[in-house]
C-alpha cells in the first residue's frame, strides 16, 4: 500500500461514491427486497470478485469495548483491506457459538480508512478545548512527555499523576492503560483508580450476599431453564459473550422470556414474550412486591431457605440484631406498618398491581427460572440495592446452585482467560473511585472515605498530570461535562494532558499532546469475550505498513520509559509483538491443548474446555464442606456487615428507598422526567460516533412517550432542549410508545459538540448528570438524572 493511496482515500476531496466503493459499501448491486448473502455464501460471493491470487483472508477480532469479540475476516490485497466478512453459518455449533459480526463489525473497514483518522502527533496551540493543534515529530512528543512527567513528578509527587480509564478498549491482553500503570509504578507511583464505570456497583454489592462476585454460571446451563427474565439487560445491542446464541435456542424451544426495562429495547423486540416497563430507579419496589407475593402465596422454597440462607425471617437472624429487621418483617410491614404489596409498588414503579402479582407468581411457581440482571439499572444511585435484590429473589425461590437457575447479582464467572502482563505494585498506597478524579483535580484534600478514598487518610496533592489512552473518558464518557470542562480548561490545575486515539474526540480537544494510535488491524493482540464467553481470538495484525505516523501505545511509552531511566524494566527486553507471543506462550501453560503460536495465528480461535459450571453448586450440594464465603457461611439475605455500618442509605437487606433525583425527589416538580441512557447497536461506548454509516443505523434522538410529548406540545421532527441545572442539550425528538411515560432516553456515547454558547448539539447525555457516587460502592450513579424538555 502506497502513501499516495492513503493520501487519496483519506482526503476529504475524495468523492463519496469512490470512498464508499473503497470502504466496501458498493461492491455489488443491491436489489430491494432481496437478502444479502451470509456466512460461507458471502465469503464465496466476495471471493468471486477476488480471483487474484494476491488476496489473503486474515482472521482477526477487534479489541474495542465490546463483549462479543466476533471473528472478523479481513480480505487483504497489496496491504489494503478490500472488504470485511464474518464467520460462516457452518462455523457455528453449540461448542463454538461465537456471534457473527454485527453492524459495527461489518463497518470496520470504513473506520480504518476514515479521512478524519488521526495521522500525526500534535501539540496544542490554542486554549484547552478549542481543538487547535499543530503537527510535531514523534521525537518532540516523546521528549515533551518525558520531561514534563519528570518535572511534575519531582514538584508534586506521585499522587499528582493519574491514568484515566480506557473506555474504548477492553478484553485484550495488552492495552495502553496497563502500560501506563506499569510506567508510573516503575517511576514512583500514581494515584490509583478502582471500579469500573460499567459494573462497579454490582461487583461491590454482590459479595455481601454470596461472599463473592462470581455469581454467574456457564451459558449452556440456560438450556435447562423454563423461564428467562432479562432485567435491565440488553444483549441484543450490547452483546455479552455468546449469550445471544443461547437466547435464540430458548426461543426455538418455546421458553418464555420476560424483559423488564423502561424502554422497548432491541432485546425486547428480538426475544421477549412479555415486556414489563417500569420507572427508572424503582426496580427494588417491583422486587419487594414480587417477594411479598411469592411469600404470601407460599411459593418460596422454605427448605432451601432454612438450610442455606440467613435473615429471611425472625427465626434465623444473626445474634445481637433487634426484632423486625428480617426480610419478612420488612415486606409485611412489621416495623414501618407498610406491607410491600403490589398496590404499594404500583404507585412507585407504575407497573400495574395485577401485572406485578402475575409476574411474581409466574417466577415463583416456575423452576428452574433464570433472572439475569443487566448492568444498566445498577448505574443508578440505588444501584447496589438492585444488584442485591435480584440475588434475594433467586435465593428465596431456590434458583441458586441449579442448572437452569441463575443466582443473579454481578454474574461474573470463574473461567479461563489468556495470560496478561504481571502488574507491578503501585508504590503509592492511595486510590480513588473512578468517579473521583475531577474532584481530585479541583481539591484532592476534600476527598474522604465517604467519597471513595482508599489507602490513605487524605491526599496531599491535586492531580497535575493525566495520561488517557484509547478513551473518551475525559469528556463525553464522564458525567457532568460542564463541571469537567471547568477543571480541565484551567491550565493552572492540570499541567499536562496526554491523549492517544484514532480520532480527535471531544476528550482529545482538551489534550496538550495528542498521539495517533494504531487500530487493531495494525497490531497484534489476544481478545476475549466478556463474562461468560468461553473463547478467545487472535487479534491478528493484518496490515504491514503503518498508517501515516500512527504507533502503538507501547512503542512510545517504552521510549518515555527509557528517558525516565526505566526502559529495560519496562520492556523486559521485549517488543510489542514479543509481548503478545510471550503472553500466548504463558497461556499455553494452563491450556496445553493450544497449538503453537504461528499455527494459532492461522486458526485464530480457541474455545476453553472449562465445561459446564453452575454458580454455588458445591455450596448447595455440600454446605458443610463448602460454605458460602460470607461471615455466616450462608447466603446473607440480611448482612450483619452492612447493618453494622449504621448508614441510612446502606440497609442490611436490599429494599426500595426513594432515590436522589428519583420520582419522589422534590426536585421532580421542576424537572419531572427521568432521563436514561442505553448502549446502542451502532457504537461501542463513544467509539464510532463519527462513523457515517453507523449514524444512519440509529439516529441520535430523544425518546419520549406520546403522553409526555402531548403535554409539551411536541410533534415528530421537532427539535427540543433537554435541560436541568447542570446543562442543556439540543436534539431531535423521537415520539414513541417504546418508552414508559415519565421517562425519556438518549443513547449513550454521543460526543459532546457544543455550539458557541456551550449548549451541546451532539446529544451527549453526560451534560445532564452528576458526578455523585453511590452510598456503598462509591461507584457510578450517572443513570440517575431528572430533566425537563421544551420545544425549540
N, C-alpha and C positions, 0 to 999 in steps of 0.2 A: 504494500500500500504506500503510495507516494504522498509526500507533503502536499503536492498540488491537489490530490484527491481530497484530503482532509480539508484543505482551504476551500475547495469548491463546495463540498456538501455541508460545511458548517458556516458558509457565508449567508448572510441574510438576503443577499441578492439572488441566491439560488431559488429557482421557481418552485412554487408549492407542488405543482404536478411532478416535477422531476424529483423533488425531495421525498414525496410520498412514494414514488416508484423505488427510490433507493432505500427507503425505510421498510419496504416490503408490503406496502398497502395496495399497490397497483401492480400485482404480479399476474393477475388473470382477470377476465371479465367476471363481474358479479351479477347473477341473474336473480331478480326479485322473486321471492317465494321458494328459492332453492335453499338447500342446506349446504354449508361448507363441508368439505371432506375433513375427516378427523383421523387421528392416530396413524396407523400404518398406511391408510389410503392417502392421508395428507402428505406423509413422507414420500410416498410413491409419486404423487402428483407433482410435488415440488422437485423431486429428483429428475423427473422427466424434462424439466427445464434446466437441469444442471448436468447434462450429459458429459460435460467436460470433465476429464479425469482429475483435474486440479481441485475439484470441490471436495472438501473434507467436512464430515459431520461430527462435531465435537460435543460430547455430553458435558453438562455443567449444571450449576444451580446458582441462584442469586444468594447474596448474604445480606439482603435488605431485611428490615424488621418485619418479617412475615413468617407465620408459623408453619407454612406448608413445605417449604424447601422442595419445590417441584423440580422434576427432571426437565432440564432445558436442553434442546439440541441446537447448537449454533452451526449453521451452514457457512463455511468459510472458503473463500476463493481469493487467492492472491492477497492474503492477510486482510480481507474485508468480509464482514458478516453480511451475507446476501439475504438471509432470512432466518427466522427462529421458529422451530417447531417444538412439539412436546412429546410425551410418552404416547405410545400407541395403545389401542384397546387390548391388544394381545399381551401387553406387558403388565396388565392388571390381574391380580388374583388376591385371595384372602391373605396369603402370606406376604404379599407385596402391594399393599393398597395405596401406593403413592398417588397423590392427586395430579390430575392434568393441570397444566399451566392455565391460569385464569387470564382475564383481560390484561392484567398488569404484566404477567409473564410473557404474553404474546406481543407486548409493545416494547420490549426491552431494546430492540434494535433502534427504534427512534430515539429512545433515551440515550443510547450510546452515541448516536451521531447528531444529536440536537445541536443546532447552531449556537445556542446560548451556553453550551458547556464551558466551564472554566478552563482556560488554556494555559495561563502563565501565573507565576507568583506575583502578587501585587501588594503594595503598601498604601495605606490611607493617606490622602492628601487634603481631604476636607474635614468637616466636623464628623464626629461619630454619628452614624445613622444616615448621613447624606448619600452614602454609596459612591463616593468619589475616590478612585484609586488610580495608581499608575503602575505600569509593569516594572518589575525588578528582576534581577537574576536570582537563581537559587542560592548562589554564594552569599548575596546580600541578605536574603531572607534568613538563612541559617545563622549567619553571623549576628544579625539583629536579634533574633530569638534567643540565641545563646547568651549574648552579652547582657540583654535586658533581664533574662531569667537569673543570671548570676548577680546582677545589681540588685534586683528586687528581693531576692532571697537573702542577700547579705544585709540589706537595710531593714527588712521587715520580718524575716524569719520564715520557717517552713509553713506555718499556718496561714500565710498570706497567699499560698498557691492553691488553686482549685482546678480540678479536672472535671468538666461537665459530662453528663451522660451522653452516650452516643445513641440518639433516638432513631437513626436511620439504619443501623446495622445491629443485628443480634443473631445468635445461632451460628457464628463462625468461630473457629478455634483461635483466630488471631485477628484482633482489631485495634484501632488506634487508641481507644481508651485504655486497654490493657498495657499498651506500650508506654503511654504517658505515665500511668501509675508506676510502671517499672522505672522510668527515668526519674520521676520525683522521689521514689523510695530510695534510689541509689544516691541521691544528691541532697539528703537531709530530711525529706518527708513533705507532707502536704496535709491540708485539712481533708479528712476522708468524707465520703458521701455514701450513705446507706439507703436502702429501699429502692424499689422500682416505682416509677411513675405509674406503671401499668397495674401491678398487683400487690403493692406493698401492704395494703390494709388486710387483705385476706390471708396473706402469708404470715403476717404477725398475729392475727387473731385465731386462726385455726388451731395452733398448738395449745391454746387454753382449753380446748375441748378434747383433743385427741393426744396431746403431748408432742405432736409433730405436724408439719405442714404437708407431709406426704400422705395425703388422704385420697389420692386417685387410684384407679385400677386400670389395667390394660384395656384398650378399647374393645377387644374381642369379647370381653365379658358382657358388653351391652347386648350381644345377640341373644342372651338369656332373659332380657328384661321383658316385662309385659306392659310397662307404661314408662314413657320417657317424658320428663319435664325439663325444658330448657329455660332456666330462669335468668333473664337478662343476658342470655348467651346467643351470639350471632355468628356462628361459624361459617355460614354460607358466604359472608363477606370478609370476616376477619381471618378465617382459616386457622384451625388448631390441629396441627399434625394431620393425620388421615381420618379425622372424625367424620367427615362428610361421607366417606365410603360406608361406614357403619350405619349412619343415619339413613342412607339410601337403602341399605339392606333391611333395616327395620320397616321402612315404608313398604318394601316388597312383601314383607311378612304380615303386614296389616297391623303392626303395633301402633297404638295410639300415641301421638306426640302432641304435647301441650306446650305452648310458648307463652311465658309471662314477660311482658315488655310494654313500656308506654307507647312504643312505635311498632307499626306493622312492618317489620324488617324483611329483608330478603330471606332470612331463615324462616320466618312465619310463612311467607309465600311458597317456599320450596318444600317445607316439611310439615307444617302444623295442621293437625286436625281441628285444633281449637286455639284461638288467640285470647289471652286474658290481659287486657291493658290496665295499668294502674298508674297513679300519680307518682312521679319520681320522689324518692326519699321515704316512701311509705311502705316499703317491702315488708318490714317487720310487723306492721299492723296486719297485713294479709297473712303472714306466717303465724302470728299469735292466734288469729281467729281460726286458722286451719287446725292448729294444735288443740284449741278449745273443742272444736267439733270432733276431732279424732278421739280425744279422751272422753268426751261426753257421750259419744256413740260407742264407746268401748272397742274402738278399732286399734288401740295402741297394743304393742307387744309387751305385756306385763312381765312375762317370764324373761324376755331379753333385758328389760329394764332392771329387774331385780338382780340379775346376775352381772350385768356389765356397766350399769350407769350409776351416777351419784347426783343427787339433787332433784330427782323427779318429784317426789312428794315429801311430806314432813317425816316420813319414816326412814328415809335414807339420806339425811343431811350430814355434813361434817360437824364435828363437835365444836361447841362454842358459838354457834350461829343461832340467833334468836328465832322465834317462831314466825311462820308465814313468809319465809324467804325462798321457798321452793318454787319450782315451775308451776305446779298445780295451784299453789296458793296464789301466785300472780295471775294465772289465767282465769281463775274463778273468783277473783276479787276479794280474797280473804284478808288482804291488808288494806287495799285502797277502796274497796267497795264497788269496783267496776269490773264486772265479768267481761272478758275479751271475746264477746260474741261476734258472729258475722255482722249483726246490725251495728255494733260498735265500730267495727273495722270499715264498714261501707262508708261511713261519714268521713273517714280519714283517707282511705286509698281509692274510693269511688268504684270499687268492684261491687256489684250488687250482692246483697247478703245471700240470696238463693244460689248465686253462682259460687260464692265462697263455700257454702255448705256442700254443694255438689262436688266441687273441686277437692275439698278435704276428704269427703267420703270416698271418692274415686282413688285418691292416693293412699288413704289408709286401708282400703279393702283390696288393693291390688298388690300382689307380691310375687316376685320381686319387682320393685319400681325404682327407677333411677332419676333422682333430682340433681341435675347438673347446673351448678351456679356459674354464671359468667363473671367477667371482671368489671363490667360497666357499673352495676349497682354498688360495688364496694369502693368506687371512686367518689362516693358521697361522704358528707361529714359524719354520717352514721354508718359508714361502710363496714366497720368491724362487726356491728350488730347483725347486719345482713349475712355476713360470712358465717357467723356462729349460729344464726337462726336456721339456716339451711341444714347445718350439721345436726341440730337438735331434732328437726323434722325426720331426718334419716334415722337417727338413733331411736326415737320414740316408736317408730314403725318397724324397727328391726331390720332395716335395709343396709346395715353395716356388716361387712365381712362376708357377704354372699355374692355369688356371681349373678349379675343382672341387677343388683342393687347398686347404690352409689353413696359413699359416705359424705359427699359434698364438701363444703369448705373450699380450701385453696385448690385441691385436686391435683397437686403435683404428684409425680410417681418416681419411685426409685428405679432407675434404668441405666443402661449403658449409654455413654456418650463418648465421642472422641476425646483424646487427651488434650489438655490445654496447658499453656505455659505455667510453670510453678510461680505463684505470686511471691513477690518479695515483700516482706513485712514492712509496713509503713512506720518509720521511726517516730512520727508524731502521733500521739495516742488519741487526739481529739477527732471527732467526726460529727457531721450534721446530717439531718434528713435531707433527702433530695429536694424538699420544699423550702429549705432554709437559706439557700445560697444568696438570694437577693438581700435578705436581712443581714447576712454576713458581710455584704458589701457596704450597706448603709451604716450599720453599727453592730459589729460582731459581739461587742461586750454585752448587748442586751439579750443575747441568746441564752436560754436556760434549759434545764432538763424538760420543762413543760413544753418547750418549743421543739425539742428533739435533740438537744446537745448531749453527746455521749463522750466518755473517756476523760474529760477534763471538766472542772467546775465552771470555768469561764475561758472564752477566747480572748487573747490579749491583743490580737491584730485583725484588722479587716482584710477581706480578700483584695489583693492587689494585682494578681496575675491569674488569667484564665486561659486554659487551652480547651478548645471544644472541637473534637473531631467527629466527622460523619454525623452531624446532627444539627437540627434547627431549634435546639433546646433554649438557646439564649433569648429567643423572642417568640416565634409563632407557637412553639410547643410547650410554653410555660405560662401559667396563669398570670392574670393582671398585667397585661402587656404595658400599659401606660406607667405603672409603678416601675417595672423593669427598665423601661426606656430611661426614666429619670436617673436610675442607678448607673446605667451603662454609659450614657452620654456625658456624664461628668468625668472628665479626664483626670481630675484630681483624686478620684476614688480608685478605679481600676486603671493601672498604669500600662498594662499590656494585655491585649486580647488577640489570641491566635485562633483562627478558624480554618479548618480544611473541609472541602466539599466538592461536589461536582458542578454546582451552580452557585451564582450569587443569590443566596437565600436572604430573607429578612435578617436572620442572625448574622450572616456574613457582612452585612452593611455596617454592623457595629464593631467590626474587627479592625485592628491596626495592621495585621498581616493576614492576607487570605492566600491559601495554598490550594492548588488544583490536585485533587485526589484521583487515583485510578478508579475504574469501575471493576466489577467482578469479572468482566470479560478480559481484563488486562492484568490480573494477578491470580495466584492460586490461593485456595483455602479449603477447609473442610466444613461443610454446613450440615446442621442437624435441625430437625423439626422441633416445635415446641412440645413441652409437657409429655403427652402420651404417644408421640410419634416415634416408632421403634426403628428408625433407619437414619443413616447419614449418607450424604452425597459428596463426591469430589467436585468442588467448585474449580473446574479446570480453567487455566489461563488459555484462552482461545486465540488471542491476538499477540503477535510478537512485537510489532512496532508500537512504541508508546504514542499516546495521543498528545500531540504538541509537547508540552513540558510537564504533563501530569506524572506524579510519582506516588508510590505507596507511602503511607504514613511512616511505616517502619524505616524506610530509607532516610528520610530527612531527620527523623527523631534520632536515629543512630548517629548522624553527623552532629547533631546538637549534643548528644551524649559524649561524643569524642571531644568536643570543645569544652565540655564541662569536666573532662578528666575521667569519665567512667565508660568510655567506649567499649573496652574489652568486656567489662562486666555486663554491659547492656546487651551486646550481641552474642556473647559467649562464642565468638568466632563464627557465627552463622549468618548467612544472607537470609533474606525473606524466604526464598524458595527452600533453603536449607531447613529453616524452622518448620515449614509445613511437612516436609519429608520426615524430619525428626519426630514431630508430633504424631504423624501417621504410624511410624515405627513403634512409638510408645503405645499407641492404641492396640497394635498387634500383640503386645504383651498380654493384654486382657482378652483379646479377641483373636486367638491363634488361627481361626479359620479364614482370616483376612488374607487375600492374595498379596503378592509383592507390590510395591508402590507403583511401578511402571504399568503393571497389569491392571491395578485398580484405577489408574487414570483413564483406562480404556473402558472398563466395565462401569465405573463411576458410582455404583450404588451398593451399599452393604446394609443388609437387614439384620438387626441384632436378634439373636435367638434367645431372648430372655424368657420366652414362654408367657403363659397366662399368669397374671398377677392380680390378686384381689386384695384391696386395702384392708388391713386388720384381720385377715383370715386366721393368722396364727393366734391373735388375741382372743378371737371368738372360739376357735377350736380348742385352745388350751390356755385359759385365762390364768391358771396358777403359775405356769412356767413362762408365760408370755403376757405379762400385764401391759396395759397401756402405759405410755411414758409420761403420764400425768402424776402429780403428787399422790393421788389416791390409788393409782393403778387402774382406774376405771375411766369410762367416758364421762367427762365432767360437764353435765348439764348446768350445774352450779359450780363456779370456780371460786374456791376459797382464796386463791391468789388475787383474783380481781376484787373480791369482797374486801380483802384487807387493804386494798389501795384507798378505800373510802373516798371515792371520787364520784360525784353525782352523775357524770356523763360516762362512767365506765361501770355498768351494772354487772353483777355476778352471774346473772342469767341473761341471755340475749332477749331483748324486749324492744317494743316500739317506744321511742322517745321523739317528741317533736324536734325537728332539725332546725338549726340555724339556717336562715333563708329557705325554709321549707314552707309548705302551705299554711302552717299555723303561726308562722312568724308575723309579728305586727307589720313588718316592712312590706308584706304582701299586699297591704292596702294601696301602697304606692307602686309596687312592681308585682302584679298579680300572676304573671306567667312564669312557670318553671322551665328554664332552658336546659336541654340535654344535648349531648353530642354522641356520635357513633363513628366507628371506623368503617369507612365505605369500601366498596369493591374496587375503586379506581385509584386508591392511594394506599401507601404503607406509611402510617403517620403523616408527615407532610411531604414525603417523597412522592414525586410525580405530579405535584400540584401544577407545575408549569407545562406538563405534557399535553399537547393539543388534542390528541386522540382521546385521552382519558378524561379530559374536561368535557368531551361530548358524551361520554358514557353516563356521567351523572353530574348534572349541573349543581353548582353551589347555590343553594336557596334556603330560605327559612321555611320549615314545615310548620303549618298552623292549621288547626281544625276549623272547619267552616263555622262552627258556633262562635269561636273566638274571633274569626275573621269578620263575621257579620257585625259583631259588637263594635268593631273598629272601622267599619265601612270599607273593608278591603275587598278587592276583586283580583281575579287571576291576572298576572302580568304586572301588578303594582310593585313599585319599589318602596321598601319600608325602612324605617330606622328602628333598630333594636337597641335598647339603651337601659342603663341603670346609672348609679352614681360613680361607677368605675370607668365607663366608657360608652362609645357609640359605634354601631356597625350599620352600614347601609347595604342593603342586599335585596334581591328579588324575592318575592314571596311565592310559596307553593302551597295553595289551599287544598288540603287533603284530609280525608277521613282516616288516613293511616297513622294519625297521632291522636292521643286522648285529649279531650278538652281540658284546658288548664295547663297544658304543656306545649312548648314549641321546641323545634330541633334544628340544629345546624351540624352538618357533617364535620367531624374533627379533622384537623390537619391543614386547614386553609391558611395560606400565607397572609400575614399582616401587610396590607397595602394601603397606607394612609394617603388621604388627599392633602391639600395644602393646609387644611385646618386640623389635621391629625385625626380625622374620622376614617375609620377603616372601611375600605371598599372591597376587600377580598373575602369577607365572610368569616373572619377569624373569631371564633367563639371565645378564645382566651383573652380578648379585650374586656370581657364582661365578668369573668370570675375572679376569685380572690386567692391569695397565697396563704390560705388558712390550713392548718394541719388538723388531722383527726385526733380525737382525745386519747386513744390508746396507742395506736401505731405511730402517731406523729407523721402520718402519711398524707396522700393526695386526696383532697376534697374538691377537686375542680369541677365535678359534675353538679355541685350544689350552687345554684345561682338563680336569682329572681330578676326578671326583666319586664319591661313594657315594650309594646310595639305600636308604632304610629305610621300612617301613610305619609310618604314624602310628596 
